[in-house]
């Protein structure tokens, strides 16, 4: 494992031009456009800086959507776990898991019904019914109808005194996740973090079992044929990583790099969250799970666990304080779960207009500053591609300003681009290098080595 002081530099091979391919979201045969590079190796700091400029990895391939041209613009989204408070729907998922672990109870809430019966009056919330009962009781006690101090929302203050004690404080995410179970609990759940690259002994020992869960997930959830989720495809997609393992003295106990967060139920793996631990964040790469346990809402449950994990890492490493959920595609209905996941009010989910959101941000695709998501949604309703930074004078502060200082790796020699370009006669060479420099920014272009053959 690399020490903090002896890290090798990132080595990347840039594929000039833009790739056009079938979009996995809207199914346009050639509408998805991106720039890409192959990362032979990469430091966690370089990858942190790249994802803060809209890049993302799939295995060792690192790509950046061409935001103003691609059919479904993909905006980098991050959550702020330190201010995160679980919503009512999140609490339901956590309670469902606790009930299952404690008593083996399987919630029936996931069964699809026939929809609302329009011949009947709309359902009323229990809270509203309780308020109405209190109001009627007061009216019976006071026939003259003099309800002094009765508030507009229907709650007499005297009947709902607010006690300033700990019992009235909302439970934290950790309280809800780690609520104590009875000694005779029906099931035992354990979450293990194992390093996937380079593979640790625990990762190697559980590789086959983990792969079998992935294969079933792809076949049942994504309808892949049995011969498609191969071991090599699984390895290339979710196990191989360019990130160098780093263990600085003041970093997380597990170190930085790429990991699998394994969910063990009664001694067998039922889900795996693939994550990267970077200097400022935990970055979610992928989740797969045993379809037999879909009733546990493992997508939401694992995201809550990853937010809790980020908070745990922050206690030792204070700068590590964000949770990156990958890309958000506003134009894709399937992606609205990321929006709903961050929602605090159940109403207006479809319009996205009036809700309040958990602290979360989208990355401006032009200036690479983070903008609170509630400031972005109205613009996204009007246009698929948006510049979120409202300052028309703002520019990309990390842009490439001195391309001659870009580092090139050529014939086993490292040199600045200013020296390298004097040896080249191909006019297309400069266009490719300048395009790369503009996409990765000045800091990364000076630290990473651009491999040129």
QUICORLIN-V683219 format. One record per pair of residues at least 12 apart in sequence whose C-alpha atoms are under 8 Angstrom apart, sorted by sequence separation. I is the first residue (numbers start at 0). J is the second residue. D is the distance in whole Angstrom. If there is no record, write none. Layout:
BEGIN
i=<I & I>
j=<J & J>
d=<D & D>
END
This chain:
BEGIN
i=<19 & 20 & 244 & 259 & 260 & 272 & 273 & 286 & 309 & 342 & 343 & 344 & 359 & 360 & 375 & 403 & 404 & 405 & 407 & 18 & 19 & 243 & 244 & 259 & 260 & 272 & 273 & 309 & 324 & 342 & 343 & 358 & 359 & 374 & 403 & 404 & 18 & 19 & 214 & 242 & 259 & 260 & 272 & 342 & 343 & 361 & 402 & 403 & 17 & 18 & 213 & 214 & 242 & 258 & 259 & 271 & 272 & 341 & 342 & 402 & 403 & 17 & 18 & 257 & 258 & 270 & 271 & 306 & 341 & 356 & 17 & 18 & 240 & 257 & 258 & 270 & 271 & 305 & 341 & 356 & 370 & 16 & 17 & 257 & 258 & 270 & 341 & 355 & 370 & 15 & 134 & 256 & 257 & 269 & 270 & 14 & 15 & 39 & 134 & 210 & 213 & 255 & 256 & 269 & 368 & 14 & 38 & 53 & 255 & 256 & 364 & 365 & 13 & 14 & 37 & 38 & 53 & 131 & 254 & 255 & 363 & 364 & 366 & 13 & 14 & 37 & 38 & 130 & 210 & 255 & 269 & 363 & 364 & 12 & 13 & 36 & 37 & 51 & 130 & 281 & 352 & 363 & 11 & 12 & 35 & 36 & 50 & 351 & 352 & 362 & 363 & 11 & 12 & 35 & 36 & 11 & 12 & 35 & 270 & 366 & 10 & 11 & 34 & 35 & 281 & 366 & 367 & 9 & 10 & 11 & 33 & 34 & 272 & 280 & 365 & 366 & 9 & 10 & 11 & 33 & 34 & 365 & 366 & 9 & 10 & 33 & 34 & 402 & 405 & 8 & 9 & 32 & 33 & 8 & 9 & 31 & 32 & 8 & 402 & 7 & 413 & 6 & 9 & 32 & 33 & 237 & 405 & 32 & 399 & 31 & 32 & 281 & 399 & 406 & 30 & 31 & 279 & 280 & 283 & 398 & 402 & 405 & 406 & 30 & 31 & 278 & 279 & 280 & 281 & 282 & 283 & 284 & 398 & 399 & 401 & 404 & 405 & 406 & 408 & 278 & 279 & 280 & 281 & 282 & 283 & 284 & 299 & 398 & 399 & 400 & 404 & 405 & 406 & 407 & 408 & 409 & 196 & 277 & 279 & 280 & 281 & 282 & 283 & 398 & 399 & 402 & 406 & 407 & 408 & 409 & 410 & 27 & 195 & 196 & 280 & 282 & 397 & 398 & 399 & 406 & 407 & 408 & 409 & 195 & 196 & 397 & 407 & 25 & 397 & 399 & 25 & 196 & 24 & 196 & 197 & 22 & 196 & 237 & 22 & 329 & 330 & 329 & 212 & 212 & 212 & 209 & 196 & 208 & 196 & 251 & 194 & 195 & 196 & 209 & 194 & 195 & 194 & 195 & 251 & 193 & 194 & 250 & 251 & 192 & 193 & 249 & 250 & 192 & 193 & 249 & 192 & 193 & 191 & 192 & 190 & 191 & 220 & 190 & 191 & 216 & 219 & 190 & 191 & 216 & 189 & 190 & 216 & 188 & 189 & 213 & 215 & 216 & 188 & 189 & 212 & 213 & 215 & 188 & 212 & 213 & 187 & 188 & 212 & 186 & 187 & 101 & 186 & 100 & 101 & 94 & 97 & 93 & 101 & 102 & 103 & 93 & 97 & 101 & 102 & 103 & 100 & 101 & 102 & 90 & 100 & 101 & 85 & 99 & 100 & 84 & 85 & 99 & 100 & 84 & 100 & 176 & 172 & 173 & 172 & 59 & 58 & 58 & 57 & 58 & 57 & 58 & 59 & 58 & 59 & 58 & 59 & 58 & 109 & 106 & 105 & 46 & 0 & 43 & 96 & 41 & 42 & 43 & 95 & 40 & 41 & 42 & 39 & 40 & 41 & 43 & 38 & 40 & 92 & 92 & 92 & 93 & 92 & 89 & 89 & 43 & 43 & 89 & 80 & 80 & 80 & 81 & 47 & 80 & 46 & 47 & 47 & 44 & 43 & 44 & 43 & 6 & 81 & 80 & 79 & 80 & 1 & 3 & 79 & 80 & 1 & 2 & 3 & 78 & 79 & 0 & 1 & 2 & 3 & 77 & 78 & 0 & 1 & 2 & 77 & 78 & 0 & 77 & 78 & 76 & 77 & 75 & 76 & 77 & 75 & 76 & 75 & 76 & 75 & 76 & 74 & 75 & 73 & 74 & 73 & 74 & 73 & 72 & 86 & 87 & 71 & 72 & 86 & 72 & 86 & 71 & 71 & 55 & 84 & 83 & 82 & 83 & 82 & 79 & 80 & 78 & 79 & 78 & 79 & 78 & 77 & 78 & 76 & 77 & 76 & 77 & 76 & 75 & 76 & 74 & 75 & 74 & 74 & 74 & 66 & 25 & 24 & 53 & 52 & 51 & 53 & 72 & 52 & 71 & 72 & 53 & 52 & 51 & 67 & 66 & 52 & 52 & 49 & 49 & 48 & 45 & 45 & 45 & 41 & 16 & 15 & 15 & 15 & 13 & 11 & 13 & 9 & 10 & 11 & 12 & 13 & 8 & 9 & 10 & 11 & 12 & 8 & 9 & 10 & 11 & 12 & 8 & 10>
j=<31 & 32 & 256 & 271 & 272 & 284 & 285 & 298 & 321 & 354 & 355 & 356 & 371 & 372 & 387 & 415 & 416 & 417 & 419 & 31 & 32 & 256 & 257 & 272 & 273 & 285 & 286 & 322 & 337 & 355 & 356 & 371 & 372 & 387 & 416 & 417 & 32 & 33 & 228 & 256 & 273 & 274 & 286 & 356 & 357 & 375 & 416 & 417 & 32 & 33 & 228 & 229 & 257 & 273 & 274 & 286 & 287 & 356 & 357 & 417 & 418 & 33 & 34 & 273 & 274 & 286 & 287 & 322 & 357 & 372 & 34 & 35 & 257 & 274 & 275 & 287 & 288 & 322 & 358 & 373 & 387 & 34 & 35 & 275 & 276 & 288 & 359 & 373 & 388 & 34 & 153 & 275 & 276 & 288 & 289 & 34 & 35 & 59 & 154 & 230 & 233 & 275 & 276 & 289 & 388 & 35 & 59 & 74 & 276 & 277 & 385 & 386 & 35 & 36 & 59 & 60 & 75 & 153 & 276 & 277 & 385 & 386 & 388 & 36 & 37 & 60 & 61 & 153 & 233 & 278 & 292 & 386 & 387 & 36 & 37 & 60 & 61 & 75 & 154 & 305 & 376 & 387 & 36 & 37 & 60 & 61 & 75 & 376 & 377 & 387 & 388 & 37 & 38 & 61 & 62 & 38 & 39 & 62 & 297 & 393 & 38 & 39 & 62 & 63 & 309 & 394 & 395 & 38 & 39 & 40 & 62 & 63 & 301 & 309 & 394 & 395 & 39 & 40 & 41 & 63 & 64 & 395 & 396 & 40 & 41 & 64 & 65 & 433 & 436 & 40 & 41 & 64 & 65 & 41 & 42 & 64 & 65 & 42 & 436 & 42 & 448 & 42 & 45 & 68 & 69 & 273 & 441 & 69 & 436 & 69 & 70 & 319 & 437 & 444 & 69 & 70 & 318 & 319 & 322 & 437 & 441 & 444 & 445 & 70 & 71 & 318 & 319 & 320 & 321 & 322 & 323 & 324 & 438 & 439 & 441 & 444 & 445 & 446 & 448 & 319 & 320 & 321 & 322 & 323 & 324 & 325 & 340 & 439 & 440 & 441 & 445 & 446 & 447 & 448 & 449 & 450 & 238 & 319 & 321 & 322 & 323 & 324 & 325 & 440 & 441 & 444 & 448 & 449 & 450 & 451 & 452 & 70 & 238 & 239 & 323 & 325 & 440 & 441 & 442 & 449 & 450 & 451 & 452 & 239 & 240 & 441 & 451 & 70 & 442 & 444 & 71 & 242 & 71 & 243 & 244 & 70 & 244 & 285 & 71 & 379 & 383 & 383 & 268 & 269 & 270 & 268 & 256 & 268 & 257 & 312 & 256 & 257 & 258 & 271 & 257 & 258 & 258 & 259 & 315 & 258 & 259 & 315 & 316 & 258 & 259 & 315 & 316 & 259 & 260 & 316 & 260 & 261 & 260 & 261 & 260 & 261 & 290 & 261 & 262 & 287 & 290 & 262 & 263 & 288 & 262 & 263 & 289 & 262 & 263 & 287 & 289 & 290 & 263 & 264 & 287 & 288 & 290 & 264 & 288 & 289 & 264 & 265 & 289 & 264 & 265 & 180 & 265 & 180 & 181 & 175 & 178 & 175 & 183 & 184 & 185 & 176 & 180 & 184 & 185 & 186 & 184 & 185 & 186 & 175 & 185 & 186 & 171 & 185 & 186 & 171 & 172 & 186 & 187 & 172 & 188 & 304 & 303 & 307 & 307 & 235 & 235 & 236 & 236 & 237 & 237 & 238 & 239 & 239 & 240 & 240 & 241 & 241 & 294 & 294 & 294 & 242 & 197 & 242 & 295 & 241 & 242 & 243 & 295 & 241 & 242 & 243 & 241 & 242 & 243 & 245 & 241 & 243 & 295 & 296 & 299 & 300 & 300 & 299 & 300 & 255 & 256 & 303 & 306 & 307 & 309 & 310 & 277 & 310 & 277 & 278 & 279 & 277 & 277 & 278 & 278 & 243 & 320 & 320 & 320 & 321 & 243 & 245 & 321 & 322 & 244 & 245 & 246 & 321 & 322 & 244 & 245 & 246 & 247 & 321 & 322 & 245 & 246 & 247 & 322 & 323 & 246 & 323 & 324 & 323 & 324 & 323 & 324 & 325 & 324 & 325 & 325 & 326 & 326 & 327 & 326 & 327 & 326 & 327 & 327 & 328 & 328 & 328 & 342 & 343 & 328 & 329 & 343 & 330 & 344 & 330 & 331 & 325 & 357 & 357 & 357 & 358 & 358 & 357 & 358 & 357 & 358 & 358 & 359 & 359 & 359 & 360 & 359 & 360 & 360 & 361 & 361 & 361 & 362 & 361 & 362 & 362 & 363 & 364 & 364 & 331 & 331 & 362 & 362 & 362 & 364 & 383 & 364 & 383 & 384 & 367 & 367 & 367 & 384 & 384 & 438 & 439 & 439 & 443 & 443 & 443 & 446 & 447 & 447 & 431 & 431 & 434 & 435 & 435 & 447 & 449 & 446 & 447 & 448 & 449 & 450 & 446 & 447 & 448 & 449 & 450 & 447 & 448 & 449 & 450 & 451 & 448 & 450>
d=<6 & 7 & 5 & 6 & 5 & 8 & 5 & 7 & 7 & 7 & 6 & 8 & 6 & 5 & 6 & 6 & 6 & 8 & 7 & 8 & 5 & 6 & 8 & 6 & 6 & 6 & 6 & 7 & 8 & 6 & 6 & 7 & 6 & 8 & 5 & 7 & 5 & 7 & 5 & 6 & 5 & 7 & 4 & 5 & 6 & 8 & 7 & 4 & 6 & 5 & 8 & 8 & 7 & 6 & 6 & 6 & 7 & 6 & 6 & 8 & 8 & 6 & 6 & 8 & 5 & 7 & 6 & 6 & 5 & 8 & 5 & 8 & 7 & 6 & 6 & 6 & 6 & 8 & 8 & 7 & 7 & 7 & 8 & 4 & 8 & 4 & 7 & 8 & 7 & 8 & 7 & 6 & 6 & 6 & 6 & 7 & 8 & 7 & 8 & 7 & 8 & 8 & 5 & 5 & 7 & 6 & 5 & 7 & 5 & 7 & 8 & 6 & 6 & 5 & 6 & 6 & 6 & 8 & 8 & 6 & 8 & 6 & 7 & 4 & 8 & 5 & 7 & 6 & 7 & 7 & 7 & 6 & 8 & 5 & 6 & 6 & 6 & 8 & 7 & 8 & 7 & 5 & 6 & 5 & 7 & 5 & 8 & 7 & 7 & 8 & 6 & 6 & 6 & 6 & 6 & 4 & 8 & 4 & 8 & 7 & 6 & 6 & 6 & 6 & 6 & 5 & 6 & 8 & 5 & 7 & 6 & 5 & 7 & 7 & 7 & 4 & 7 & 5 & 8 & 5 & 6 & 7 & 7 & 5 & 6 & 4 & 7 & 7 & 7 & 8 & 4 & 6 & 5 & 7 & 6 & 8 & 6 & 7 & 7 & 8 & 8 & 8 & 7 & 7 & 7 & 7 & 8 & 5 & 6 & 5 & 8 & 8 & 5 & 6 & 6 & 6 & 6 & 5 & 8 & 6 & 8 & 5 & 5 & 5 & 7 & 7 & 4 & 6 & 6 & 6 & 6 & 8 & 8 & 8 & 7 & 8 & 5 & 7 & 6 & 6 & 6 & 5 & 5 & 5 & 5 & 7 & 7 & 8 & 5 & 6 & 6 & 8 & 7 & 5 & 6 & 6 & 7 & 8 & 6 & 5 & 6 & 6 & 6 & 5 & 4 & 8 & 5 & 5 & 5 & 5 & 7 & 8 & 6 & 6 & 7 & 7 & 5 & 6 & 8 & 6 & 6 & 6 & 6 & 8 & 6 & 6 & 7 & 8 & 7 & 8 & 7 & 8 & 7 & 8 & 7 & 8 & 7 & 8 & 8 & 7 & 6 & 7 & 8 & 7 & 7 & 7 & 7 & 7 & 6 & 6 & 8 & 6 & 7 & 7 & 6 & 5 & 4 & 6 & 7 & 6 & 6 & 7 & 6 & 7 & 5 & 7 & 6 & 6 & 6 & 7 & 4 & 8 & 6 & 6 & 7 & 5 & 7 & 6 & 7 & 6 & 7 & 5 & 8 & 6 & 6 & 6 & 6 & 7 & 5 & 6 & 7 & 6 & 6 & 7 & 7 & 7 & 7 & 5 & 6 & 8 & 6 & 7 & 6 & 7 & 5 & 6 & 6 & 8 & 6 & 8 & 8 & 7 & 8 & 6 & 5 & 6 & 8 & 4 & 5 & 7 & 6 & 5 & 8 & 7 & 6 & 7 & 8 & 8 & 5 & 7 & 6 & 7 & 6 & 7 & 7 & 8 & 8 & 7 & 7 & 8 & 6 & 5 & 6 & 6 & 8 & 7 & 6 & 5 & 5 & 5 & 5 & 7 & 6 & 7 & 7 & 8 & 8 & 6 & 6 & 5 & 6 & 7 & 7 & 4 & 5 & 5 & 6 & 6 & 6 & 8 & 6 & 7 & 7 & 7 & 7 & 7 & 7 & 7 & 8 & 7 & 6 & 8 & 6 & 7 & 7 & 6 & 6 & 6 & 8 & 7 & 7 & 7 & 6 & 6 & 7 & 8 & 7 & 7 & 7 & 6 & 7 & 6 & 5 & 7 & 6 & 6 & 6 & 6 & 6 & 6 & 6 & 6 & 5 & 7 & 5 & 7 & 7 & 7 & 6 & 6 & 8 & 4 & 7 & 6 & 6 & 8 & 6 & 8 & 8 & 6 & 6 & 6 & 5 & 6 & 5 & 6 & 5 & 5 & 6 & 6 & 5 & 6 & 7 & 8 & 6 & 8 & 5 & 8 & 8 & 6 & 7 & 8 & 7 & 6 & 8 & 7 & 7 & 8 & 8 & 8 & 5 & 6 & 6 & 4 & 6 & 7 & 7 & 5 & 6 & 7 & 5 & 6 & 7 & 6 & 5 & 6 & 8 & 7 & 7 & 7 & 6 & 7 & 8 & 8 & 7 & 7 & 8 & 7 & 6 & 8 & 6 & 7 & 6 & 7 & 8 & 7 & 6 & 8 & 7 & 6 & 8 & 8 & 8 & 7 & 5 & 8 & 8 & 7 & 7 & 7 & 7 & 6 & 6 & 6 & 8 & 7 & 5 & 5 & 5 & 5 & 6 & 6 & 6 & 6 & 7 & 7 & 7>
END
